[in-house]
Amino acid sequence: MSKLYYSIAEVAEMLQVNQSLLRFWEKAFAPLINPHKNAKGTRSYKEEDILVLKQIYYLVRVQGLTLAGAQKKMSDSKSQVATTQEIYTRLTQVKQELLALKNGLTLPTDIPDIE
C-alpha cells in the first residue's frame, strides 16, 4: 500500500468483497473503522482502516466467527488478532508461491541413476 487514502471500491477489490459489506462492517465495528467522508459522503480509507478491515475479514470469513464473536475478539485482544491475521496472510502468500513453483516445474522423464 502506498497511497494515503483508498476509495471504497479499491478496498472492496483488495478484500474481494462487496462495497455494501464494507459499509455494513463500518457500522458494526464503528469505533474501530472510521473512514474519512467528504461533503458528498464519499468514503476514503486510511491504511489503518484497511488493516482493521483485514482483521475483521479474517475473523468472519476465515475463522467463521459471527459478528458478535468478532466484535468481542477485537475488543478483548486486538493485537493478538492482528498478529494472527498477519501470520495467516504471510502463510497464504508462501503457499501461493510454492504452488506456482510446483506448477512451473517439469521433471525430465529420463533421470539417470547416480551411484
C-alpha positions as CSV (number, residue, x, y, z in Angstrom):
1,M,0.0,0.0,0.0
2,S,1.4,3.3,-1.0
3,K,-1.4,5.8,-1.1
4,L,-2.7,7.9,1.8
5,Y,-6.4,7.3,1.1
6,Y,-8.2,4.5,-0.8
7,S,-11.7,4.6,-2.2
8,I,-14.3,2.1,-1.0
9,A,-14.1,0.4,-4.5
10,E,-10.4,-0.1,-4.1
11,V,-10.7,-1.5,-0.6
12,A,-13.6,-3.8,-1.7
13,E,-11.4,-5.1,-4.6
14,M,-8.4,-5.6,-2.2
15,L,-10.6,-7.8,0.1
16,Q,-12.7,-9.2,-2.7
17,V,-15.9,-8.3,-1.0
18,N,-18.9,-6.0,-1.9
19,Q,-18.8,-2.3,-1.0
20,S,-22.1,-2.8,0.9
21,L,-20.3,-5.3,3.1
22,L,-17.7,-2.7,3.9
23,R,-20.4,-0.2,4.8
24,F,-22.1,-2.8,7.0
25,W,-18.8,-3.7,8.8
26,E,-18.2,0.0,9.3
27,K,-21.4,0.3,11.2
28,A,-20.9,-2.9,13.1
29,F,-17.3,-2.0,14.1
30,A,-17.9,1.8,14.3
31,P,-15.2,2.9,16.7
32,L,-12.6,0.7,15.0
33,I,-13.3,1.7,11.4
34,N,-13.6,5.4,10.7
35,P,-13.1,6.3,7.1
36,H,-13.0,10.0,6.2
37,K,-16.2,11.2,4.5
38,N,-16.3,14.2,2.3
39,A,-19.3,16.5,1.9
40,K,-20.9,14.1,-0.6
41,G,-20.4,11.2,1.8
42,T,-17.7,9.5,-0.3
43,R,-15.5,7.3,2.0
44,S,-11.7,7.5,2.0
45,Y,-10.0,4.7,3.9
46,K,-6.6,5.1,5.5
47,E,-4.1,2.1,5.8
48,E,-5.1,1.7,9.5
49,D,-8.8,1.3,8.5
50,I,-7.8,-1.3,5.9
51,L,-5.7,-3.2,8.4
52,V,-8.7,-3.4,10.7
53,L,-10.9,-4.5,7.8
54,K,-8.5,-7.3,7.0
55,Q,-8.6,-8.4,10.6
56,I,-12.4,-8.4,10.5
57,Y,-12.3,-10.3,7.2
58,Y,-10.0,-12.9,8.8
59,L,-12.2,-13.4,11.9
60,V,-15.5,-13.5,10.0
61,R,-14.7,-15.2,6.7
62,V,-11.6,-17.3,7.6
63,Q,-12.3,-18.2,11.2
64,G,-16.0,-18.3,10.7
65,L,-16.9,-16.2,13.7
66,T,-20.2,-14.3,14.0
67,L,-20.2,-10.5,14.0
68,A,-20.7,-10.6,17.8
69,G,-17.9,-13.0,18.2
70,A,-15.6,-10.9,16.0
71,Q,-16.5,-7.8,17.9
72,K,-15.7,-9.5,21.2
73,K,-12.4,-10.8,19.9
74,M,-11.4,-7.4,18.5
75,S,-12.3,-5.7,21.8
76,D,-10.6,-8.3,24.0
77,S,-7.3,-8.9,22.1
78,K,-6.9,-6.7,19.1
79,S,-3.1,-7.1,19.0
80,Q,-3.4,-10.9,19.1
81,V,-5.9,-10.8,16.2
82,A,-3.6,-8.5,14.2
83,T,-0.6,-10.9,14.7
84,T,-2.6,-14.0,13.8
85,Q,-4.1,-12.3,10.8
86,E,-0.7,-11.2,9.6
87,I,0.7,-14.7,10.0
88,Y,-2.2,-16.2,8.1
89,T,-1.7,-13.7,5.3
90,R,2.0,-14.4,5.0
91,L,1.5,-18.2,5.1
92,T,-1.2,-17.9,2.3
93,Q,1.3,-15.9,0.2
94,V,4.0,-18.5,0.7
95,K,1.6,-21.3,-0.2
96,Q,0.6,-19.5,-3.4
97,E,4.3,-19.0,-4.3
98,L,5.1,-22.7,-3.6
99,L,2.1,-23.8,-5.7
100,A,3.2,-21.5,-8.6
101,L,6.7,-23.1,-8.4
102,K,5.3,-26.6,-8.3
103,N,3.1,-25.9,-11.3
104,G,6.1,-24.4,-13.2
105,L,8.3,-27.4,-12.6
106,T,8.6,-30.1,-15.1
107,L,10.7,-33.1,-14.3
108,P,12.6,-34.9,-17.0
109,T,11.4,-38.4,-17.7
110,D,14.9,-39.8,-18.1
111,I,16.7,-39.1,-14.9
112,P,19.9,-41.0,-14.7
113,D,20.7,-43.1,-11.6
114,I,23.6,-41.7,-9.5
115,E,25.7,-44.4,-7.9
